[in-house]
Amino acid sequence: MINYVEKLGIQNHLVNLGFTITQVDNVWESDDDHTAINAAIAAYDPLPLAKVQKIFLIKIEANRRAGISFAFDFKDNELENVNGEYLNLNLYFQLESFAEMWASITGTKSATTRTQFLLDVYTASENAITAINASGSIAFVTSYNVETDPAWPV
């Protein structure tokens, strides 16, 4: 018998391990070794995937607030496919590069209102990312609201 426990990303995890499971009449079935499947389910930690997904959403929100447009849009059900390589598709590096460039000349210039706003957006996003990375709680990471929890500038 398969002791299936729903966890973020568990389906992809089992597939990546080579297992095939299906649900028939609310019972999980497989031709694969049930003991091995149960061990994989029990050992699976969804926290790393949850962190990657939340950081991705923080970066999207930072881009939106900074006025950096995205060439694509995400639906909630597509987030499970977000992984480390997928993060390369976002434009967050523009904001990060801008902040680094500004830091290199900050002694000679004072920031315009727009420049300071962009720097504040970047700082808020980096603080939010730090909070997510520091957390050991799946509940904290999944409940973190990227629109309201960071100290976004207004």
Backbone as a chain_set.jsonl record, in Angstrom:
{"seq": "MINYVEKLGIQNHLVNLGFTITQVDNVWESDDDHTAINAAIAAYDPLPLAKVQKIFLIKIEANRRAGISFAFDFKDNELENVNGEYLNLNLYFQLESFAEMWASITGTKSATTRTQFLLDVYTASENAITAINASGSIAFVTSYNVETDPAWPV", "coords": {"N": [[0.845, -1.177, 0.0], [0.506, 2.218, -0.806], [1.536, 4.945, 1.0], [0.572, 7.772, 0.533], [1.4, 11.178, 0.765], [0.453, 14.396, 0.331], [2.635, 16.766, -0.879], [4.346, 19.752, -1.708], [5.539, 19.602, -4.931], [5.911, 16.842, -4.902], [4.951, 14.966, -6.77], [6.507, 15.447, -9.121], [8.988, 14.851, -8.022], [8.776, 12.079, -7.468], [8.452, 11.096, -10.063], [10.908, 11.898, -11.157], [12.522, 10.16, -9.78], [11.914, 7.869, -11.029], [9.559, 6.545, -10.512], [6.193, 5.497, -11.057], [3.057, 6.478, -10.278], [-0.43, 6.184, -9.822], [-3.741, 7.393, -9.263], [-6.55, 5.697, -8.341], [-9.88, 5.537, -7.789], [-9.547, 7.014, -5.381], [-7.356, 5.733, -4.275], [-3.925, 5.231, -4.14], [-1.902, 3.747, -6.572], [0.61, 1.539, -7.898], [2.94, -0.141, -10.039], [5.453, -0.235, -9.239], [7.891, -0.735, -6.598], [6.357, -0.562, -3.57], [7.37, -0.076, -1.019], [9.731, 1.3, -1.541], [8.676, 3.569, -2.797], [7.144, 4.649, -0.698], [9.216, 5.238, 1.075], [10.559, 7.203, -0.39], [8.606, 9.19, -0.485], [8.318, 9.77, 2.249], [10.864, 10.741, 2.835], [11.093, 13.016, 1.312], [11.634, 16.474, 1.103], [9.901, 19.374, 0.868], [10.709, 21.989, 1.237], [13.096, 23.22, 0.003], [12.235, 23.522, -2.73], [9.972, 25.113, -2.341], [11.179, 27.451, -1.397], [12.692, 28.274, -3.652], [10.609, 28.782, -5.458], [9.219, 30.85, -4.099], [11.158, 32.86, -3.931], [11.477, 33.363, -6.626], [8.941, 34.496, -7.146], [9.143, 36.784, -5.544], [11.117, 38.167, -6.934], [9.784, 38.61, -9.345], [7.757, 40.311, -8.41], [9.338, 42.461, -7.519], [10.391, 43.302, -9.97], [7.996, 44.117, -11.187], [7.213, 46.242, -9.505], [9.356, 47.932, -9.919], [8.944, 48.662, -12.463], [9.902, 47.164, -14.54], [9.319, 45.368, -17.306], [7.826, 42.187, -17.955], [8.158, 39.531, -20.256], [6.463, 37.461, -20.21], [3.821, 35.68, -18.521], [2.704, 34.182, -15.484], [0.773, 31.46, -14.422], [-0.838, 30.236, -11.487], [-0.768, 27.42, -11.37], [1.455, 26.81, -12.829], [3.671, 27.22, -11.339], [4.818, 25.021, -10.067], [6.607, 24.019, -11.834], [8.713, 25.693, -11.76], [12.112, 26.062, -11.385], [15.611, 26.034, -10.487], [16.999, 26.563, -12.961], [15.042, 27.828, -14.424], [14.826, 30.291, -13.294], [16.636, 31.879, -14.601], [15.283, 33.043, -16.646], [14.071, 35.353, -15.805], [14.006, 38.947, -15.355], [15.268, 40.112, -13.284], [17.947, 40.524, -12.892], [18.515, 42.948, -14.102], [17.655, 44.919, -12.315], [19.243, 44.24, -10.128], [21.809, 44.637, -11.248], [21.679, 47.377, -11.72], [21.569, 48.36, -9.09], [24.083, 47.548, -8.162], [25.736, 49.0, -9.892], [25.072, 51.602, -9.162], [26.023, 51.612, -6.549], [28.729, 51.684, -7.019], [29.234, 54.274, -7.805], [28.231, 55.914, -5.914], [29.504, 57.691, -4.137], [29.969, 60.006, -5.543], [27.654, 61.068, -6.54], [24.263, 62.118, -5.898], [21.234, 60.423, -5.311], [18.532, 60.478, -7.624], [14.963, 60.899, -7.309], [13.696, 58.751, -8.646], [15.862, 56.975, -8.958], [16.477, 56.44, -6.269], [14.1, 55.197, -5.525], [14.201, 52.827, -7.09], [16.475, 51.653, -5.974], [15.508, 51.251, -3.395], [13.45, 49.412, -3.902], [14.98, 47.265, -4.769], [16.483, 46.757, -2.421], [14.412, 46.06, -0.637], [13.53, 43.718, -1.876], [15.813, 42.086, -1.698], [16.031, 41.873, 1.077], [13.668, 40.46, 1.59], [14.217, 38.081, 0.221], [16.385, 37.182, 1.725], [15.062, 36.673, 4.14], [13.4, 34.549, 3.369], [15.311, 32.62, 2.584], [16.553, 32.203, 5.047], [14.659, 30.95, 6.53], [13.457, 28.008, 8.095], [11.069, 26.898, 7.89], [8.406, 25.442, 6.28], [5.797, 26.33, 6.408], [6.059, 29.093, 6.924], [7.381, 29.934, 4.572], [5.588, 29.205, 2.475], [3.359, 30.702, 3.192], [4.2, 33.297, 3.018], [3.582, 36.446, 1.802], [4.216, 37.909, -1.152], [3.447, 40.371, -2.068], [2.639, 41.903, 0.103], [4.176, 41.357, 2.431], [7.02, 42.006, 2.191], [8.944, 45.04, 2.82], [8.079, 47.06, 0.815], [8.848, 50.008, -1.069], [6.856, 52.983, -1.355]], "CA": [[0.0, 0.0, 0.0], [1.265, 3.461, -0.875], [1.127, 5.943, 1.995], [0.813, 9.033, -0.174], [1.203, 12.422, 1.501], [0.603, 15.512, -0.608], [3.668, 17.747, -0.563], [4.714, 20.573, -2.846], [6.539, 19.021, -5.818], [6.125, 15.41, -4.676], [4.712, 14.217, -8.01], [7.712, 15.561, -9.954], [10.053, 14.14, -7.319], [8.615, 10.645, -7.687], [8.727, 10.843, -11.482], [12.359, 12.017, -11.336], [13.133, 8.95, -9.214], [11.547, 6.75, -11.889], [8.332, 5.89, -10.062], [4.923, 5.861, -11.673], [1.92, 6.189, -9.401], [-1.709, 6.698, -10.301], [-4.802, 7.336, -8.268], [-7.759, 5.045, -8.834], [-10.889, 5.501, -6.715], [-8.924, 7.595, -4.189], [-6.289, 4.858, -3.783], [-2.714, 5.361, -4.953], [-1.436, 2.452, -7.023], [1.821, 1.529, -8.712], [3.589, -1.427, -10.271], [6.777, -0.105, -8.643], [8.035, -1.18, -5.213], [5.642, 0.348, -2.67], [8.256, 0.293, 0.087], [10.63, 2.339, -2.064], [7.86, 4.764, -3.015], [6.837, 5.207, 0.625], [10.454, 5.817, 1.614], [10.816, 8.441, -1.144], [7.61, 10.172, -0.027], [8.649, 10.146, 3.626], [12.143, 11.468, 2.877], [11.053, 14.213, 0.48], [11.5, 17.765, 1.789], [9.449, 20.363, -0.102], [11.175, 23.337, 1.577], [13.954, 23.845, -1.017], [11.428, 23.937, -3.882], [9.127, 26.236, -1.906], [12.035, 28.638, -1.341], [12.987, 28.685, -5.035], [9.389, 29.364, -6.026], [8.893, 32.119, -3.432], [12.163, 33.838, -4.363], [11.086, 33.703, -7.996], [7.809, 35.416, -7.058], [9.652, 38.047, -4.996], [11.807, 38.847, -8.028], [8.745, 39.089, -10.265], [7.114, 41.467, -7.775], [10.31, 43.554, -7.559], [10.387, 43.788, -11.352], [6.737, 44.833, -11.415], [7.255, 47.512, -8.772], [10.387, 48.783, -10.519], [8.522, 49.018, -13.815], [10.607, 46.339, -15.523], [8.262, 44.513, -17.838], [8.082, 40.773, -18.201], [7.666, 39.091, -21.559], [5.599, 36.315, -19.997], [2.997, 35.737, -17.323], [2.619, 32.866, -14.876], [-0.44, 31.03, -13.75], [-0.475, 29.559, -10.238], [-0.482, 26.002, -11.573], [2.739, 26.656, -13.511], [4.772, 27.435, -10.401], [5.488, 23.789, -9.676], [7.67, 23.756, -12.794], [9.796, 26.654, -11.552], [13.284, 25.48, -10.733], [16.775, 26.905, -10.545], [17.311, 27.012, -14.309], [13.954, 28.687, -14.887], [15.047, 31.632, -12.77], [17.423, 32.641, -15.555], [14.389, 33.717, -17.584], [13.533, 36.618, -15.304], [14.773, 40.162, -15.638], [15.696, 40.673, -12.006], [19.351, 40.92, -12.975], [18.583, 44.371, -14.463], [17.534, 45.664, -11.068], [20.442, 43.936, -9.352], [22.931, 45.325, -11.897], [21.507, 48.804, -11.478], [21.951, 48.627, -7.699], [25.539, 47.397, -8.074], [26.333, 50.129, -10.594], [24.883, 52.791, -8.325], [26.925, 51.502, -5.395], [30.092, 51.999, -7.431], [29.393, 55.719, -8.02], [27.44, 56.6, -4.898], [30.253, 58.762, -3.48], [30.055, 61.207, -6.374], [26.321, 61.51, -6.984], [23.137, 61.855, -5.016], [20.209, 59.72, -6.074], [17.273, 61.127, -7.979], [13.821, 60.221, -6.692], [13.508, 57.463, -9.336], [16.992, 56.112, -8.612], [16.306, 55.994, -4.884], [12.984, 54.257, -5.524], [14.7, 51.552, -7.606], [17.358, 51.1, -4.949], [14.665, 50.798, -2.282], [12.792, 48.184, -4.36], [16.005, 46.221, -4.74], [16.778, 46.457, -1.012], [13.26, 45.33, -0.079], [13.504, 42.366, -2.437], [16.935, 41.338, -1.123], [15.659, 41.566, 2.465], [12.654, 39.401, 1.535], [14.912, 36.859, -0.182], [17.15, 36.763, 2.897], [14.114, 36.096, 5.099], [12.978, 33.244, 2.848], [16.453, 31.699, 2.668], [16.869, 31.928, 6.447], [13.58, 30.206, 7.171], [13.451, 26.555, 8.071], [9.659, 26.534, 8.035], [7.607, 25.392, 5.047], [4.6, 27.147, 6.638], [6.451, 30.484, 6.731], [7.705, 30.185, 3.163], [4.396, 29.131, 1.626], [2.385, 31.745, 3.54], [4.809, 34.616, 2.799], [2.889, 37.161, 0.734], [5.23, 38.74, -1.815], [2.913, 41.713, -2.312], [2.425, 42.677, 1.325], [5.135, 41.108, 3.509], [8.245, 42.821, 2.113], [8.784, 46.479, 3.076], [8.198, 47.728, -0.477], [8.669, 51.46, -1.025], [5.627, 53.487, -2.009]], "C": [[0.89, 1.24, 0.0], [0.685, 4.446, 0.129], [1.432, 7.327, 1.436], [0.489, 10.226, 0.722], [1.444, 13.552, 0.509], [1.621, 16.505, -0.078], [3.972, 18.507, -1.849], [5.807, 19.878, -3.656], [6.728, 17.519, -5.708], [5.923, 14.591, -5.948], [5.943, 14.248, -8.912], [8.871, 14.803, -9.334], [9.966, 12.642, -7.59], [8.905, 10.27, -9.138], [10.233, 10.891, -11.738], [13.106, 10.81, -10.778], [12.771, 7.702, -10.02], [10.296, 6.004, -11.47], [7.136, 6.393, -10.857], [3.819, 5.479, -10.7], [0.679, 6.825, -10.005], [-2.734, 6.552, -9.188], [-6.052, 6.764, -8.917], [-8.719, 4.914, -7.659], [-10.29, 5.925, -5.369], [-7.872, 6.7, -3.539], [-5.099, 4.997, -4.728], [-2.171, 3.97, -5.262], [-0.168, 2.614, -7.848], [2.289, 0.103, -8.901], [4.994, -1.424, -9.665], [6.727, -0.565, -7.175], [7.404, -0.158, -4.26], [6.512, 0.789, -1.498], [9.195, 1.413, -0.342], [9.878, 3.649, -2.298], [7.559, 5.438, -1.679], [8.062, 5.851, 1.256], [10.767, 7.141, 0.927], [9.856, 9.544, -0.704], [7.978, 10.675, 1.372], [9.905, 11.013, 3.693], [12.097, 12.811, 2.149], [10.805, 15.471, 1.314], [11.1, 18.828, 0.765], [10.008, 21.764, 0.128], [12.106, 23.948, 0.52], [13.181, 24.324, -2.243], [10.553, 25.127, -3.517], [9.931, 27.529, -1.858], [12.338, 29.162, -2.743], [11.771, 29.373, -5.648], [9.08, 30.725, -5.415], [9.884, 33.191, -3.834], [11.882, 34.282, -5.79], [9.947, 34.718, -7.991], [8.217, 36.769, -6.484], [10.322, 38.844, -6.119], [10.82, 39.369, -9.067], [8.088, 40.339, -9.695], [8.051, 42.673, -7.769], [10.367, 44.155, -8.962], [9.139, 44.63, -11.621], [6.771, 46.201, -10.748], [8.279, 48.473, -9.36], [10.013, 49.218, -11.929], [9.28, 48.285, -14.898], [9.615, 45.312, -16.028], [8.753, 43.096, -18.062], [7.5, 40.407, -19.553], [6.736, 37.899, -21.427], [4.851, 36.475, -18.683], [2.872, 34.314, -16.789], [1.249, 32.651, -14.266], [0.004, 30.264, -12.503], [-0.078, 28.103, -10.457], [0.836, 25.767, -12.303], [3.918, 26.776, -12.553], [5.499, 26.157, -10.025], [6.644, 23.47, -10.612], [8.834, 24.739, -12.666], [10.937, 25.941, -10.835], [14.459, 26.425, -10.934], [17.1, 27.419, -11.934], [16.278, 28.011, -14.819], [14.151, 30.126, -14.426], [15.859, 32.489, -13.727], [16.546, 33.398, -16.548], [13.937, 35.083, -17.086], [14.504, 37.763, -15.525], [15.303, 40.824, -14.371], [17.136, 41.164, -12.054], [19.49, 42.386, -13.359], [18.543, 45.239, -13.211], [18.78, 45.462, -10.206], [21.668, 44.659, -9.929], [22.876, 46.824, -11.664], [21.969, 49.163, -10.065], [23.469, 48.529, -7.526], [26.255, 48.574, -8.741], [26.234, 51.393, -9.737], [25.842, 52.77, -7.138], [28.355, 51.901, -5.766], [30.319, 53.501, -7.627], [28.741, 56.551, -6.926], [28.18, 57.744, -4.206], [30.27, 60.064, -4.26], [28.707, 61.783, -6.769], [25.31, 61.32, -5.861], [22.003, 61.309, -5.888], [19.029, 60.624, -6.398], [16.154, 60.355, -7.278], [13.624, 58.843, -7.315], [14.637, 56.481, -8.98], [16.836, 55.577, -7.203], [15.173, 54.985, -4.78], [13.45, 52.879, -6.001], [15.627, 50.869, -6.603], [16.563, 50.55, -3.771], [13.904, 49.518, -2.65], [13.776, 47.019, -4.292], [16.318, 45.798, -3.299], [15.646, 45.658, -0.375], [13.233, 43.895, -0.597], [14.636, 41.52, -1.857], [16.655, 40.973, 0.34], [14.629, 40.439, 2.52], [13.297, 38.067, 1.176], [15.734, 36.31, 0.987], [16.245, 36.097, 3.929], [13.662, 34.706, 4.656], [14.109, 32.233, 2.995], [16.779, 31.305, 4.102], [15.828, 31.04, 7.118], [13.77, 28.703, 7.032], [12.035, 26.014, 8.125], [8.934, 26.576, 6.695], [6.368, 26.266, 5.2], [4.919, 28.628, 6.418], [6.651, 30.789, 5.252], [6.443, 30.188, 2.307], [3.377, 30.221, 1.952], [2.927, 33.154, 3.319], [4.162, 35.274, 1.59], [3.849, 38.158, 0.092], [4.742, 40.156, -2.105], [2.856, 42.553, -1.043], [3.482, 42.482, 2.412], [6.449, 41.873, 3.379], [7.943, 44.307, 2.39], [9.009, 47.243, 1.766], [8.07, 49.242, -0.323], [7.384, 51.857, -1.741], [5.919, 54.741, -2.789]], "O": [[1.893, 1.302, 0.711], [-0.51, 4.741, 0.107], [2.414, 7.966, 1.812], [-0.566, 10.272, 1.356], [2.519, 13.648, -0.082], [1.487, 17.02, 1.032], [3.864, 17.958, -2.946], [6.882, 19.594, -3.129], [7.617, 16.966, -6.355], [6.648, 13.624, -6.18], [6.379, 13.21, -9.411], [9.655, 14.178, -10.048], [10.973, 12.008, -7.907], [9.532, 9.245, -9.406], [10.777, 10.04, -12.443], [14.194, 10.477, -11.247], [13.26, 6.61, -9.733], [10.0, 4.939, -12.012], [7.078, 7.551, -11.27], [3.664, 4.311, -10.343], [0.751, 7.885, -10.626], [-2.609, 5.707, -8.302], [-6.546, 7.286, -9.916], [-8.411, 4.264, -6.66], [-10.505, 5.269, -4.35], [-7.536, 6.892, -2.371], [-5.239, 4.895, -5.947], [-2.0, 3.133, -4.375], [0.094, 3.673, -8.417], [2.072, -0.756, -8.047], [5.646, -2.464, -9.584], [5.653, -0.753, -6.604], [7.871, 0.977, -4.163], [6.392, 1.923, -1.035], [9.425, 2.361, 0.409], [10.408, 4.724, -2.019], [7.702, 6.653, -1.545], [7.956, 6.894, 1.901], [11.191, 8.095, 1.579], [10.255, 10.7, -0.566], [7.947, 11.878, 1.631], [9.992, 11.92, 4.522], [12.972, 13.653, 2.351], [9.882, 15.519, 2.126], [11.891, 19.148, -0.122], [9.802, 22.646, -0.706], [11.917, 25.112, 0.167], [13.441, 25.417, -2.746], [10.412, 26.055, -4.313], [9.427, 28.587, -2.234], [12.25, 30.365, -2.989], [11.895, 30.422, -6.28], [8.718, 31.657, -6.133], [9.487, 34.334, -4.059], [12.036, 35.458, -6.118], [9.979, 35.692, -8.744], [7.686, 37.798, -6.9], [10.117, 40.052, -6.236], [11.009, 40.458, -9.609], [7.884, 41.317, -10.414], [7.602, 43.798, -7.993], [10.39, 45.376, -9.118], [9.216, 45.711, -12.206], [6.4, 47.204, -11.358], [8.094, 49.689, -9.308], [10.695, 50.052, -12.524], [9.306, 48.724, -16.047], [9.127, 44.481, -15.263], [9.931, 42.852, -18.323], [6.454, 40.926, -19.943], [6.265, 37.374, -22.436], [5.209, 37.302, -17.844], [2.926, 33.352, -17.556], [0.657, 33.553, -13.674], [1.102, 29.708, -12.473], [0.841, 27.604, -9.808], [1.29, 24.626, -12.388], [5.05, 26.464, -12.925], [6.684, 26.2, -9.696], [7.56, 22.738, -10.239], [9.827, 24.626, -13.385], [10.736, 25.298, -9.805], [14.297, 27.506, -11.498], [17.444, 28.591, -12.087], [16.613, 28.934, -15.562], [13.701, 31.065, -15.083], [15.776, 33.715, -13.668], [17.029, 34.307, -17.223], [13.461, 35.895, -17.88], [15.675, 37.556, -15.842], [15.736, 41.976, -14.403], [17.504, 42.102, -11.348], [20.477, 43.021, -12.989], [19.32, 46.185, -13.077], [19.302, 46.414, -9.626], [22.466, 45.225, -9.182], [23.902, 47.464, -11.437], [22.675, 50.153, -9.869], [24.067, 49.341, -6.821], [27.251, 49.08, -8.224], [27.196, 52.15, -9.611], [26.405, 53.801, -6.771], [29.103, 52.397, -4.924], [31.462, 53.959, -7.617], [28.71, 57.778, -7.02], [27.54, 58.682, -3.732], [30.557, 61.119, -3.694], [28.646, 62.897, -7.29], [25.484, 60.47, -4.988], [21.847, 61.693, -7.047], [18.585, 61.421, -5.572], [16.386, 59.282, -6.722], [13.409, 57.867, -6.596], [14.387, 55.301, -8.732], [17.042, 54.387, -6.965], [15.274, 54.018, -4.025], [13.124, 51.87, -5.376], [15.565, 49.655, -6.412], [16.906, 49.506, -3.216], [13.732, 48.637, -1.807], [13.443, 45.932, -3.819], [16.404, 44.606, -3.007], [15.893, 44.69, 0.344], [12.947, 42.964, 0.156], [14.427, 40.345, -1.555], [17.008, 39.88, 0.785], [14.702, 39.567, 3.386], [12.96, 37.037, 1.761], [15.769, 35.099, 1.205], [16.611, 35.083, 4.521], [13.553, 33.793, 5.475], [13.894, 31.119, 3.474], [17.235, 30.188, 4.347], [16.096, 30.447, 8.162], [14.189, 28.203, 5.988], [11.82, 24.827, 8.371], [8.861, 27.625, 6.055], [5.926, 26.881, 4.23], [4.135, 29.341, 5.792], [6.144, 31.789, 4.744], [6.256, 31.092, 1.493], [2.609, 30.623, 1.079], [2.17, 34.119, 3.425], [4.19, 34.728, 0.487], [4.247, 39.138, 0.722], [5.553, 41.047, -2.362], [3.006, 43.774, -1.098], [3.665, 43.371, 3.243], [6.956, 42.358, 4.39], [6.813, 44.76, 2.209], [9.99, 47.973, 1.619], [7.261, 49.71, 0.479], [6.899, 51.146, -2.621], [5.017, 55.31, -3.404]]}, "num_chains": 1, "name": "protein.A"}
